[in-house]
Amino acid sequence: MTRMFVRHSVADFGAWRKVYDAFDSERKTMGWTGAAVFRGADNVNDITAWHDFKSVDEAKAFAAWPRLEAAMDEAGVTSPPVIWFVNED
């Protein structure tokens, strides 16, 4: 299992969350199996999320998917995402 972490800032968490939740069905088509969302303790618009995939190849394909970038723009992401991958040991 590979976990992809993403961190970025958003203009408005409520607006971002609506788009994020509506994107679940599209995530599933890319091999997504689970996720969680966290908000910064000092800045509620500082978002860190993780997404699980069966393989690093699926996770990297999802991160490079043009539709993901479009959804992030639609959701009001205001900073370039920082993305990293880890494998379950």
PyMOL Python script that loads the backbone (N, CA, C, O; Angstrom):
from pymol import cmd

cmd.read_pdbstr("""\
ATOM      1  N   MET A   1       0.842  -1.173   0.000  1.00  0.00           N
ATOM      2  CA  MET A   1       0.000   0.000   0.000  1.00  0.00           C
ATOM      3  C   MET A   1       0.887   1.236   0.000  1.00  0.00           C
ATOM      4  O   MET A   1       1.903   1.287   0.693  1.00  0.00           O
ATOM      5  N   THR A   2       0.492   2.225  -0.783  1.00  0.00           N
ATOM      6  CA  THR A   2       1.196   3.504  -0.846  1.00  0.00           C
ATOM      7  C   THR A   2       0.264   4.595  -0.343  1.00  0.00           C
ATOM      8  O   THR A   2      -0.912   4.649  -0.703  1.00  0.00           O
ATOM      9  N   ARG A   3       0.808   5.453   0.487  1.00  0.00           N
ATOM     10  CA  ARG A   3       0.059   6.605   0.978  1.00  0.00           C
ATOM     11  C   ARG A   3       0.678   7.855   0.368  1.00  0.00           C
ATOM     12  O   ARG A   3       1.889   8.065   0.436  1.00  0.00           O
ATOM     13  N   MET A   4      -0.176   8.678  -0.228  1.00  0.00           N
ATOM     14  CA  MET A   4       0.235   9.948  -0.811  1.00  0.00           C
ATOM     15  C   MET A   4      -0.232  11.054   0.131  1.00  0.00           C
ATOM     16  O   MET A   4      -1.415  11.135   0.462  1.00  0.00           O
ATOM     17  N   PHE A   5       0.684  11.893   0.555  1.00  0.00           N
ATOM     18  CA  PHE A   5       0.351  13.062   1.366  1.00  0.00           C
ATOM     19  C   PHE A   5       0.352  14.293   0.474  1.00  0.00           C
ATOM     20  O   PHE A   5       1.175  14.415  -0.433  1.00  0.00           O
ATOM     21  N   VAL A   6      -0.575  15.201   0.739  1.00  0.00           N
ATOM     22  CA  VAL A   6      -0.672  16.456  -0.006  1.00  0.00           C
ATOM     23  C   VAL A   6      -0.885  17.572   1.004  1.00  0.00           C
ATOM     24  O   VAL A   6      -1.715  17.459   1.905  1.00  0.00           O
ATOM     25  N   ARG A   7      -0.127  18.650   0.843  1.00  0.00           N
ATOM     26  CA  ARG A   7      -0.330  19.816   1.696  1.00  0.00           C
ATOM     27  C   ARG A   7      -0.410  21.050   0.816  1.00  0.00           C
ATOM     28  O   ARG A   7       0.406  21.240  -0.085  1.00  0.00           O
ATOM     29  N   HIS A   8      -1.403  21.887   1.088  1.00  0.00           N
ATOM     30  CA  HIS A   8      -1.565  23.147   0.371  1.00  0.00           C
ATOM     31  C   HIS A   8      -2.493  24.053   1.163  1.00  0.00           C
ATOM     32  O   HIS A   8      -3.145  23.617   2.111  1.00  0.00           O
ATOM     33  N   SER A   9      -2.545  25.310   0.768  1.00  0.00           N
ATOM     34  CA  SER A   9      -3.455  26.280   1.366  1.00  0.00           C
ATOM     35  C   SER A   9      -4.668  26.453   0.462  1.00  0.00           C
ATOM     36  O   SER A   9      -4.594  26.271  -0.753  1.00  0.00           O
ATOM     37  N   VAL A  10      -5.793  26.811   1.091  1.00  0.00           N
ATOM     38  CA  VAL A  10      -7.011  27.051   0.332  1.00  0.00           C
ATOM     39  C   VAL A  10      -7.587  28.409   0.736  1.00  0.00           C
ATOM     40  O   VAL A  10      -7.304  28.918   1.821  1.00  0.00           O
ATOM     41  N   ALA A  11      -8.390  28.982  -0.145  1.00  0.00           N
ATOM     42  CA  ALA A  11      -9.000  30.281   0.147  1.00  0.00           C
ATOM     43  C   ALA A  11     -10.084  30.156   1.214  1.00  0.00           C
ATOM     44  O   ALA A  11     -10.213  31.019   2.081  1.00  0.00           O
ATOM     45  N   ASP A  12     -10.861  29.077   1.144  1.00  0.00           N
ATOM     46  CA  ASP A  12     -11.982  28.891   2.070  1.00  0.00           C
ATOM     47  C   ASP A  12     -12.193  27.393   2.265  1.00  0.00           C
ATOM     48  O   ASP A  12     -12.528  26.685   1.315  1.00  0.00           O
ATOM     49  N   PHE A  13     -11.999  26.906   3.488  1.00  0.00           N
ATOM     50  CA  PHE A  13     -12.077  25.471   3.734  1.00  0.00           C
ATOM     51  C   PHE A  13     -13.446  24.898   3.353  1.00  0.00           C
ATOM     52  O   PHE A  13     -13.511  23.834   2.738  1.00  0.00           O
ATOM     53  N   GLY A  14     -14.529  25.577   3.702  1.00  0.00           N
ATOM     54  CA  GLY A  14     -15.866  25.058   3.402  1.00  0.00           C
ATOM     55  C   GLY A  14     -16.093  24.858   1.917  1.00  0.00           C
ATOM     56  O   GLY A  14     -16.627  23.830   1.500  1.00  0.00           O
ATOM     57  N   ALA A  15     -15.690  25.834   1.113  1.00  0.00           N
ATOM     58  CA  ALA A  15     -15.821  25.719  -0.340  1.00  0.00           C
ATOM     59  C   ALA A  15     -14.923  24.616  -0.871  1.00  0.00           C
ATOM     60  O   ALA A  15     -15.329  23.837  -1.734  1.00  0.00           O
ATOM     61  N   TRP A  16     -13.689  24.548  -0.349  1.00  0.00           N
ATOM     62  CA  TRP A  16     -12.753  23.505  -0.777  1.00  0.00           C
ATOM     63  C   TRP A  16     -13.312  22.130  -0.460  1.00  0.00           C
ATOM     64  O   TRP A  16     -13.242  21.229  -1.296  1.00  0.00           O
ATOM     65  N   ARG A  17     -13.867  21.953   0.738  1.00  0.00           N
ATOM     66  CA  ARG A  17     -14.344  20.634   1.169  1.00  0.00           C
ATOM     67  C   ARG A  17     -15.491  20.138   0.300  1.00  0.00           C
ATOM     68  O   ARG A  17     -15.589  18.939   0.040  1.00  0.00           O
ATOM     69  N   LYS A  18     -16.356  21.030  -0.150  1.00  0.00           N
ATOM     70  CA  LYS A  18     -17.457  20.623  -1.033  1.00  0.00           C
ATOM     71  C   LYS A  18     -16.921  20.029  -2.332  1.00  0.00           C
ATOM     72  O   LYS A  18     -17.393  18.985  -2.783  1.00  0.00           O
ATOM     73  N   VAL A  19     -15.939  20.690  -2.928  1.00  0.00           N
ATOM     74  CA  VAL A  19     -15.355  20.181  -4.170  1.00  0.00           C
ATOM     75  C   VAL A  19     -14.598  18.882  -3.892  1.00  0.00           C
ATOM     76  O   VAL A  19     -14.702  17.926  -4.660  1.00  0.00           O
ATOM     77  N   TYR A  20     -13.841  18.844  -2.799  1.00  0.00           N
ATOM     78  CA  TYR A  20     -13.081  17.644  -2.439  1.00  0.00           C
ATOM     79  C   TYR A  20     -14.012  16.443  -2.293  1.00  0.00           C
ATOM     80  O   TYR A  20     -13.745  15.387  -2.866  1.00  0.00           O
ATOM     81  N   ASP A  21     -15.093  16.586  -1.542  1.00  0.00           N
ATOM     82  CA  ASP A  21     -16.019  15.482  -1.318  1.00  0.00           C
ATOM     83  C   ASP A  21     -16.701  15.047  -2.609  1.00  0.00           C
ATOM     84  O   ASP A  21     -16.921  13.854  -2.818  1.00  0.00           O
ATOM     85  N   ALA A  22     -17.037  15.992  -3.472  1.00  0.00           N
ATOM     86  CA  ALA A  22     -17.684  15.666  -4.742  1.00  0.00           C
ATOM     87  C   ALA A  22     -16.748  14.924  -5.689  1.00  0.00           C
ATOM     88  O   ALA A  22     -17.199  14.309  -6.656  1.00  0.00           O
ATOM     89  N   PHE A  23     -15.445  14.980  -5.413  1.00  0.00           N
ATOM     90  CA  PHE A  23     -14.422  14.362  -6.275  1.00  0.00           C
ATOM     91  C   PHE A  23     -14.180  12.887  -5.926  1.00  0.00           C
ATOM     92  O   PHE A  23     -13.390  12.226  -6.600  1.00  0.00           O
ATOM     93  N   ASP A  24     -14.845  12.357  -4.882  1.00  0.00           N
ATOM     94  CA  ASP A  24     -14.611  10.966  -4.462  1.00  0.00           C
ATOM     95  C   ASP A  24     -14.785   9.959  -5.588  1.00  0.00           C
ATOM     96  O   ASP A  24     -13.943   9.075  -5.751  1.00  0.00           O
ATOM     97  N   SER A  25     -15.843  10.068  -6.361  1.00  0.00           N
ATOM     98  CA  SER A  25     -16.088   9.077  -7.414  1.00  0.00           C
ATOM     99  C   SER A  25     -14.986   9.104  -8.471  1.00  0.00           C
ATOM    100  O   SER A  25     -14.616   8.062  -9.010  1.00  0.00           O
ATOM    101  N   GLU A  26     -14.466  10.286  -8.764  1.00  0.00           N
ATOM    102  CA  GLU A  26     -13.371  10.374  -9.732  1.00  0.00           C
ATOM    103  C   GLU A  26     -12.081   9.791  -9.149  1.00  0.00           C
ATOM    104  O   GLU A  26     -11.326   9.119  -9.852  1.00  0.00           O
ATOM    105  N   ARG A  27     -11.832  10.052  -7.859  1.00  0.00           N
ATOM    106  CA  ARG A  27     -10.650   9.474  -7.211  1.00  0.00           C
ATOM    107  C   ARG A  27     -10.678   7.953  -7.300  1.00  0.00           C
ATOM    108  O   ARG A  27      -9.653   7.323  -7.559  1.00  0.00           O
ATOM    109  N   LYS A  28     -11.846   7.368  -7.088  1.00  0.00           N
ATOM    110  CA  LYS A  28     -11.974   5.907  -7.108  1.00  0.00           C
ATOM    111  C   LYS A  28     -11.577   5.327  -8.457  1.00  0.00           C
ATOM    112  O   LYS A  28     -11.018   4.231  -8.511  1.00  0.00           O
ATOM    113  N   THR A  29     -11.851   6.032  -9.538  1.00  0.00           N
ATOM    114  CA  THR A  29     -11.488   5.517 -10.862  1.00  0.00           C
ATOM    115  C   THR A  29      -9.973   5.464 -11.050  1.00  0.00           C
ATOM    116  O   THR A  29      -9.482   4.778 -11.947  1.00  0.00           O
ATOM    117  N   MET A  30      -9.233   6.183 -10.211  1.00  0.00           N
ATOM    118  CA  MET A  30      -7.769   6.222 -10.309  1.00  0.00           C
ATOM    119  C   MET A  30      -7.094   5.278  -9.297  1.00  0.00           C
ATOM    120  O   MET A  30      -5.875   5.322  -9.131  1.00  0.00           O
ATOM    121  N   GLY A  31      -7.881   4.432  -8.627  1.00  0.00           N
ATOM    122  CA  GLY A  31      -7.295   3.454  -7.721  1.00  0.00           C
ATOM    123  C   GLY A  31      -7.266   3.865  -6.261  1.00  0.00           C
ATOM    124  O   GLY A  31      -6.695   3.155  -5.433  1.00  0.00           O
ATOM    125  N   TRP A  32      -7.863   4.985  -5.931  1.00  0.00           N
ATOM    126  CA  TRP A  32      -7.910   5.486  -4.562  1.00  0.00           C
ATOM    127  C   TRP A  32      -8.694   4.526  -3.677  1.00  0.00           C
ATOM    128  O   TRP A  32      -9.750   4.035  -4.076  1.00  0.00           O
ATOM    129  N   THR A  33      -8.180   4.254  -2.463  1.00  0.00           N
ATOM    130  CA  THR A  33      -8.862   3.332  -1.556  1.00  0.00           C
ATOM    131  C   THR A  33      -9.225   3.943  -0.209  1.00  0.00           C
ATOM    132  O   THR A  33      -9.965   3.322   0.553  1.00  0.00           O
ATOM    133  N   GLY A  34      -8.738   5.125   0.109  1.00  0.00           N
ATOM    134  CA  GLY A  34      -9.069   5.756   1.381  1.00  0.00           C
ATOM    135  C   GLY A  34      -8.357   7.077   1.526  1.00  0.00           C
ATOM    136  O   GLY A  34      -7.411   7.377   0.798  1.00  0.00           O
ATOM    137  N   ALA A  35      -8.832   7.879   2.495  1.00  0.00           N
ATOM    138  CA  ALA A  35      -8.241   9.208   2.680  1.00  0.00           C
ATOM    139  C   ALA A  35      -8.633   9.774   4.032  1.00  0.00           C
ATOM    140  O   ALA A  35      -9.543   9.281   4.699  1.00  0.00           O
ATOM    141  N   ALA A  36      -7.931  10.811   4.412  1.00  0.00           N
ATOM    142  CA  ALA A  36      -8.282  11.625   5.576  1.00  0.00           C
ATOM    143  C   ALA A  36      -7.807  13.038   5.306  1.00  0.00           C
ATOM    144  O   ALA A  36      -6.844  13.259   4.572  1.00  0.00           O
ATOM    145  N   VAL A  37      -8.504  13.997   5.916  1.00  0.00           N
ATOM    146  CA  VAL A  37      -8.192  15.412   5.744  1.00  0.00           C
ATOM    147  C   VAL A  37      -7.927  16.024   7.112  1.00  0.00           C
ATOM    148  O   VAL A  37      -8.642  15.757   8.078  1.00  0.00           O
ATOM    149  N   PHE A  38      -6.888  16.850   7.176  1.00  0.00           N
ATOM    150  CA  PHE A  38      -6.511  17.548   8.406  1.00  0.00           C
ATOM    151  C   PHE A  38      -6.379  19.031   8.110  1.00  0.00           C
ATOM    152  O   PHE A  38      -5.974  19.425   7.017  1.00  0.00           O
ATOM    153  N   ARG A  39      -6.730  19.859   9.109  1.00  0.00           N
ATOM    154  CA  ARG A  39      -6.606  21.309   8.998  1.00  0.00           C
ATOM    155  C   ARG A  39      -5.567  21.789   9.991  1.00  0.00           C
ATOM    156  O   ARG A  39      -5.437  21.236  11.083  1.00  0.00           O
ATOM    157  N   GLY A  40      -4.838  22.808   9.615  1.00  0.00           N
ATOM    158  CA  GLY A  40      -3.830  23.361  10.504  1.00  0.00           C
ATOM    159  C   GLY A  40      -4.445  23.851  11.806  1.00  0.00           C
ATOM    160  O   GLY A  40      -5.534  24.426  11.805  1.00  0.00           O
ATOM    161  N   ALA A  41      -3.752  23.623  12.915  1.00  0.00           N
ATOM    162  CA  ALA A  41      -4.232  24.063  14.219  1.00  0.00           C
ATOM    163  C   ALA A  41      -4.236  25.585  14.327  1.00  0.00           C
ATOM    164  O   ALA A  41      -5.071  26.156  15.027  1.00  0.00           O
ATOM    165  N   ASP A  42      -3.310  26.238  13.638  1.00  0.00           N
ATOM    166  CA  ASP A  42      -3.200  27.690  13.687  1.00  0.00           C
ATOM    167  C   ASP A  42      -3.785  28.381  12.457  1.00  0.00           C
ATOM    168  O   ASP A  42      -3.999  29.593  12.464  1.00  0.00           O
ATOM    169  N   ASN A  43      -4.042  27.609  11.401  1.00  0.00           N
ATOM    170  CA  ASN A  43      -4.584  28.168  10.165  1.00  0.00           C
ATOM    171  C   ASN A  43      -5.509  27.117   9.553  1.00  0.00           C
ATOM    172  O   ASN A  43      -5.038  26.143   8.966  1.00  0.00           O
ATOM    173  N   VAL A  44      -6.803  27.306   9.688  1.00  0.00           N
ATOM    174  CA  VAL A  44      -7.769  26.301   9.240  1.00  0.00           C
ATOM    175  C   VAL A  44      -7.803  26.134   7.726  1.00  0.00           C
ATOM    176  O   VAL A  44      -8.402  25.184   7.221  1.00  0.00           O
ATOM    177  N   ASN A  45      -7.172  27.042   7.002  1.00  0.00           N
ATOM    178  CA  ASN A  45      -7.099  26.927   5.545  1.00  0.00           C
ATOM    179  C   ASN A  45      -5.793  26.296   5.073  1.00  0.00           C
ATOM    180  O   ASN A  45      -5.510  26.286   3.875  1.00  0.00           O
ATOM    181  N   ASP A  46      -5.001  25.773   5.996  1.00  0.00           N
ATOM    182  CA  ASP A  46      -3.787  25.003   5.698  1.00  0.00           C
ATOM    183  C   ASP A  46      -4.189  23.533   5.780  1.00  0.00           C
ATOM    184  O   ASP A  46      -4.451  23.014   6.865  1.00  0.00           O
ATOM    185  N   ILE A  47      -4.235  22.866   4.627  1.00  0.00           N
ATOM    186  CA  ILE A  47      -4.787  21.526   4.523  1.00  0.00           C
ATOM    187  C   ILE A  47      -3.670  20.506   4.290  1.00  0.00           C
ATOM    188  O   ILE A  47      -2.786  20.712   3.458  1.00  0.00           O
ATOM    189  N   THR A  48      -3.729  19.413   5.035  1.00  0.00           N
ATOM    190  CA  THR A  48      -2.916  18.230   4.752  1.00  0.00           C
ATOM    191  C   THR A  48      -3.882  17.069   4.614  1.00  0.00           C
ATOM    192  O   THR A  48      -4.729  16.851   5.480  1.00  0.00           O
ATOM    193  N   ALA A  49      -3.756  16.329   3.533  1.00  0.00           N
ATOM    194  CA  ALA A  49      -4.599  15.158   3.303  1.00  0.00           C
ATOM    195  C   ALA A  49      -3.715  13.984   2.926  1.00  0.00           C
ATOM    196  O   ALA A  49      -2.639  14.157   2.354  1.00  0.00           O
ATOM    197  N   TRP A  50      -4.186  12.781   3.257  1.00  0.00           N
ATOM    198  CA  TRP A  50      -3.515  11.593   2.737  1.00  0.00           C
ATOM    199  C   TRP A  50      -4.515  10.781   1.942  1.00  0.00           C
ATOM    200  O   TRP A  50      -5.715  10.787   2.219  1.00  0.00           O
ATOM    201  N   HIS A  51      -3.990  10.077   0.941  1.00  0.00           N
ATOM    202  CA  HIS A  51      -4.792   9.220   0.066  1.00  0.00           C
ATOM    203  C   HIS A  51      -4.053   7.901  -0.103  1.00  0.00           C
ATOM    204  O   HIS A  51      -2.846   7.888  -0.346  1.00  0.00           O
ATOM    205  N   ASP A  52      -4.764   6.808   0.024  1.00  0.00           N
ATOM    206  CA  ASP A  52      -4.164   5.482  -0.121  1.00  0.00           C
ATOM    207  C   ASP A  52      -4.435   4.902  -1.501  1.00  0.00           C
ATOM    208  O   ASP A  52      -5.500   5.090  -2.089  1.00  0.00           O
ATOM    209  N   PHE A  53      -3.421   4.184  -1.997  1.00  0.00           N
ATOM    210  CA  PHE A  53      -3.488   3.492  -3.276  1.00  0.00           C
ATOM    211  C   PHE A  53      -2.813   2.133  -3.113  1.00  0.00           C
ATOM    212  O   PHE A  53      -2.024   1.937  -2.189  1.00  0.00           O
ATOM    213  N   LYS A  54      -3.119   1.207  -3.997  1.00  0.00           N
ATOM    214  CA  LYS A  54      -2.511  -0.118  -3.926  1.00  0.00           C
ATOM    215  C   LYS A  54      -1.032  -0.100  -4.275  1.00  0.00           C
ATOM    216  O   LYS A  54      -0.269  -0.946  -3.809  1.00  0.00           O
ATOM    217  N   SER A  55      -0.625   0.870  -5.099  1.00  0.00           N
ATOM    218  CA  SER A  55       0.780   0.911  -5.531  1.00  0.00           C
ATOM    219  C   SER A  55       1.254   2.347  -5.686  1.00  0.00           C
ATOM    220  O   SER A  55       0.456   3.276  -5.811  1.00  0.00           O
ATOM    221  N   VAL A  56       2.571   2.505  -5.676  1.00  0.00           N
ATOM    222  CA  VAL A  56       3.153   3.833  -5.893  1.00  0.00           C
ATOM    223  C   VAL A  56       2.859   4.315  -7.311  1.00  0.00           C
ATOM    224  O   VAL A  56       2.697   5.514  -7.533  1.00  0.00           O
ATOM    225  N   ASP A  57       2.789   3.395  -8.269  1.00  0.00           N
ATOM    226  CA  ASP A  57       2.482   3.793  -9.644  1.00  0.00           C
ATOM    227  C   ASP A  57       1.090   4.411  -9.748  1.00  0.00           C
ATOM    228  O   ASP A  57       0.904   5.412 -10.439  1.00  0.00           O
ATOM    229  N   GLU A  58       0.103   3.809  -9.053  1.00  0.00           N
ATOM    230  CA  GLU A  58      -1.245   4.380  -9.052  1.00  0.00           C
ATOM    231  C   GLU A  58      -1.248   5.759  -8.389  1.00  0.00           C
ATOM    232  O   GLU A  58      -1.878   6.694  -8.883  1.00  0.00           O
ATOM    233  N   ALA A  59      -0.537   5.873  -7.269  1.00  0.00           N
ATOM    234  CA  ALA A  59      -0.493   7.146  -6.546  1.00  0.00           C
ATOM    235  C   ALA A  59       0.152   8.237  -7.396  1.00  0.00           C
ATOM    236  O   ALA A  59      -0.348   9.361  -7.448  1.00  0.00           O
ATOM    237  N   LYS A  60       1.240   7.917  -8.049  1.00  0.00           N
ATOM    238  CA  LYS A  60       1.927   8.911  -8.877  1.00  0.00           C
ATOM    239  C   LYS A  60       1.098   9.282 -10.104  1.00  0.00           C
ATOM    240  O   LYS A  60       1.104  10.438 -10.529  1.00  0.00           O
ATOM    241  N   ALA A  61       0.385   8.311 -10.677  1.00  0.00           N
ATOM    242  CA  ALA A  61      -0.493   8.614 -11.812  1.00  0.00           C
ATOM    243  C   ALA A  61      -1.614   9.554 -11.373  1.00  0.00           C
ATOM    244  O   ALA A  61      -1.979  10.470 -12.109  1.00  0.00           O
ATOM    245  N   PHE A  62      -2.154   9.334 -10.187  1.00  0.00           N
ATOM    246  CA  PHE A  62      -3.191  10.216  -9.657  1.00  0.00           C
ATOM    247  C   PHE A  62      -2.644  11.632  -9.449  1.00  0.00           C
ATOM    248  O   PHE A  62      -3.293  12.609  -9.821  1.00  0.00           O
ATOM    249  N   ALA A  63      -1.463  11.741  -8.863  1.00  0.00           N
ATOM    250  CA  ALA A  63      -0.869  13.056  -8.594  1.00  0.00           C
ATOM    251  C   ALA A  63      -0.601  13.831  -9.881  1.00  0.00           C
ATOM    252  O   ALA A  63      -0.635  15.062  -9.882  1.00  0.00           O
ATOM    253  N   ALA A  64      -0.334  13.119 -10.977  1.00  0.00           N
ATOM    254  CA  ALA A  64      -0.033  13.764 -12.258  1.00  0.00           C
ATOM    255  C   ALA A  64      -1.266  13.925 -13.144  1.00  0.00           C
ATOM    256  O   ALA A  64      -1.168  14.483 -14.237  1.00  0.00           O
ATOM    257  N   TRP A  65      -2.392  13.459 -12.705  1.00  0.00           N
ATOM    258  CA  TRP A  65      -3.627  13.475 -13.489  1.00  0.00           C
ATOM    259  C   TRP A  65      -4.093  14.911 -13.707  1.00  0.00           C
ATOM    260  O   TRP A  65      -4.309  15.627 -12.729  1.00  0.00           O
ATOM    261  N   PRO A  66      -4.256  15.354 -14.941  1.00  0.00           N
ATOM    262  CA  PRO A  66      -4.682  16.733 -15.209  1.00  0.00           C
ATOM    263  C   PRO A  66      -6.019  17.085 -14.548  1.00  0.00           C
ATOM    264  O   PRO A  66      -6.229  18.240 -14.176  1.00  0.00           O
ATOM    265  N   ARG A  67      -6.906  16.133 -14.398  1.00  0.00           N
ATOM    266  CA  ARG A  67      -8.205  16.401 -13.770  1.00  0.00           C
ATOM    267  C   ARG A  67      -8.033  16.795 -12.302  1.00  0.00           C
ATOM    268  O   ARG A  67      -8.822  17.580 -11.775  1.00  0.00           O
ATOM    269  N   LEU A  68      -7.008  16.255 -11.643  1.00  0.00           N
ATOM    270  CA  LEU A  68      -6.750  16.627 -10.254  1.00  0.00           C
ATOM    271  C   LEU A  68      -6.372  18.104 -10.166  1.00  0.00           C
ATOM    272  O   LEU A  68      -6.871  18.826  -9.302  1.00  0.00           O
ATOM    273  N   GLU A  69      -5.512  18.540 -11.039  1.00  0.00           N
ATOM    274  CA  GLU A  69      -5.117  19.950 -11.041  1.00  0.00           C
ATOM    275  C   GLU A  69      -6.323  20.852 -11.281  1.00  0.00           C
ATOM    276  O   GLU A  69      -6.456  21.895 -10.641  1.00  0.00           O
ATOM    277  N   ALA A  70      -7.196  20.458 -12.196  1.00  0.00           N
ATOM    278  CA  ALA A  70      -8.393  21.248 -12.474  1.00  0.00           C
ATOM    279  C   ALA A  70      -9.304  21.304 -11.244  1.00  0.00           C
ATOM    280  O   ALA A  70      -9.861  22.357 -10.933  1.00  0.00           O
ATOM    281  N   ALA A  71      -9.454  20.185 -10.551  1.00  0.00           N
ATOM    282  CA  ALA A  71     -10.296  20.152  -9.355  1.00  0.00           C
ATOM    283  C   ALA A  71      -9.707  21.029  -8.257  1.00  0.00           C
ATOM    284  O   ALA A  71     -10.446  21.706  -7.542  1.00  0.00           O
ATOM    285  N   MET A  72      -8.392  21.023  -8.117  1.00  0.00           N
ATOM    286  CA  MET A  72      -7.750  21.864  -7.112  1.00  0.00           C
ATOM    287  C   MET A  72      -7.976  23.349  -7.425  1.00  0.00           C
ATOM    288  O   MET A  72      -8.222  24.151  -6.525  1.00  0.00           O
ATOM    289  N   ASP A  73      -7.889  23.697  -8.696  1.00  0.00           N
ATOM    290  CA  ASP A  73      -8.172  25.085  -9.096  1.00  0.00           C
ATOM    291  C   ASP A  73      -9.620  25.450  -8.770  1.00  0.00           C
ATOM    292  O   ASP A  73      -9.898  26.520  -8.228  1.00  0.00           O
ATOM    293  N   GLU A  74     -10.528  24.550  -9.107  1.00  0.00           N
ATOM    294  CA  GLU A  74     -11.958  24.769  -8.847  1.00  0.00           C
ATOM    295  C   GLU A  74     -12.242  24.918  -7.354  1.00  0.00           C
ATOM    296  O   GLU A  74     -13.126  25.677  -6.957  1.00  0.00           O
ATOM    297  N   ALA A  75     -11.485  24.189  -6.530  1.00  0.00           N
ATOM    298  CA  ALA A  75     -11.712  24.182  -5.082  1.00  0.00           C
ATOM    299  C   ALA A  75     -11.107  25.391  -4.376  1.00  0.00           C
ATOM    300  O   ALA A  75     -11.373  25.608  -3.194  1.00  0.00           O
ATOM    301  N   GLY A  76     -10.306  26.171  -5.074  1.00  0.00           N
ATOM    302  CA  GLY A  76      -9.721  27.361  -4.465  1.00  0.00           C
ATOM    303  C   GLY A  76      -8.393  27.135  -3.776  1.00  0.00           C
ATOM    304  O   GLY A  76      -8.071  27.822  -2.807  1.00  0.00           O
ATOM    305  N   VAL A  77      -7.611  26.170  -4.269  1.00  0.00           N
ATOM    306  CA  VAL A  77      -6.266  25.966  -3.724  1.00  0.00           C
ATOM    307  C   VAL A  77      -5.424  27.176  -4.086  1.00  0.00           C
ATOM    308  O   VAL A  77      -5.392  27.600  -5.241  1.00  0.00           O
ATOM    309  N   THR A  78      -4.735  27.738  -3.079  1.00  0.00           N
ATOM    310  CA  THR A  78      -4.020  29.001  -3.290  1.00  0.00           C
ATOM    311  C   THR A  78      -2.508  28.875  -3.264  1.00  0.00           C
ATOM    312  O   THR A  78      -1.804  29.868  -3.445  1.00  0.00           O
ATOM    313  N   SER A  79      -1.996  27.668  -3.041  1.00  0.00           N
ATOM    314  CA  SER A  79      -0.549  27.474  -3.029  1.00  0.00           C
ATOM    315  C   SER A  79      -0.218  26.208  -3.812  1.00  0.00           C
ATOM    316  O   SER A  79      -1.052  25.308  -3.915  1.00  0.00           O
ATOM    317  N   PRO A  80       0.978  26.131  -4.358  1.00  0.00           N
ATOM    318  CA  PRO A  80       1.360  24.897  -5.029  1.00  0.00           C
ATOM    319  C   PRO A  80       1.328  23.746  -4.026  1.00  0.00           C
ATOM    320  O   PRO A  80       1.795  23.901  -2.898  1.00  0.00           O
ATOM    321  N   PRO A  81       0.785  22.595  -4.420  1.00  0.00           N
ATOM    322  CA  PRO A  81       0.749  21.472  -3.488  1.00  0.00           C
ATOM    323  C   PRO A  81       2.142  20.894  -3.260  1.00  0.00           C
ATOM    324  O   PRO A  81       2.963  20.828  -4.175  1.00  0.00           O
ATOM    325  N   VAL A  82       2.385  20.484  -2.038  1.00  0.00           N
ATOM    326  CA  VAL A  82       3.574  19.712  -1.698  1.00  0.00           C
ATOM    327  C   VAL A  82       3.089  18.274  -1.572  1.00  0.00           C
ATOM    328  O   VAL A  82       2.228  17.982  -0.743  1.00  0.00           O
ATOM    329  N   ILE A  83       3.629  17.382  -2.379  1.00  0.00           N
ATOM    330  CA  ILE A  83       3.163  15.998  -2.445  1.00  0.00           C
ATOM    331  C   ILE A  83       4.337  15.063  -2.161  1.00  0.00           C
ATOM    332  O   ILE A  83       5.432  15.241  -2.695  1.00  0.00           O
ATOM    333  N   TRP A  84       4.090  14.067  -1.314  1.00  0.00           N
ATOM    334  CA  TRP A  84       5.100  13.031  -1.079  1.00  0.00           C
ATOM    335  C   TRP A  84       4.424  11.695  -0.897  1.00  0.00           C
ATOM    336  O   TRP A  84       3.237  11.620  -0.578  1.00  0.00           O
ATOM    337  N   PHE A  85       5.194  10.631  -1.105  1.00  0.00           N
ATOM    338  CA  PHE A  85       4.670   9.258  -1.115  1.00  0.00           C
ATOM    339  C   PHE A  85       5.444   8.419  -0.099  1.00  0.00           C
ATOM    340  O   PHE A  85       6.654   8.578   0.060  1.00  0.00           O
ATOM    341  N   VAL A  86       4.735   7.531   0.578  1.00  0.00           N
ATOM    342  CA  VAL A  86       5.369   6.579   1.482  1.00  0.00           C
ATOM    343  C   VAL A  86       4.743   5.207   1.231  1.00  0.00           C
ATOM    344  O   VAL A  86       3.583   5.105   0.830  1.00  0.00           O
ATOM    345  N   ASN A  87       5.523   4.162   1.472  1.00  0.00           N
ATOM    346  CA  ASN A  87       5.029   2.794   1.355  1.00  0.00           C
ATOM    347  C   ASN A  87       4.887   2.185   2.736  1.00  0.00           C
ATOM    348  O   ASN A  87       5.705   2.425   3.624  1.00  0.00           O
ATOM    349  N   GLU A  88       3.840   1.394   2.906  1.00  0.00           N
ATOM    350  CA  GLU A  88       3.627   0.693   4.162  1.00  0.00           C
ATOM    351  C   GLU A  88       4.686  -0.382   4.314  1.00  0.00           C
ATOM    352  O   GLU A  88       4.980  -1.109   3.365  1.00  0.00           O
ATOM    353  N   ASP A  89       5.249  -0.485   5.481  1.00  0.00           N
ATOM    354  CA  ASP A  89       6.310  -1.452   5.726  1.00  0.00           C
ATOM    355  C   ASP A  89       5.744  -2.695   6.377  1.00  0.00           C
ATOM    356  O   ASP A  89       6.486  -3.634   6.665  1.00  0.00           O
TER     357      ASP A  89
END
""", "prot")
cmd.dss("prot")
cmd.show_as("cartoon", "prot")
cmd.util.cbc("prot")
cmd.orient("prot")
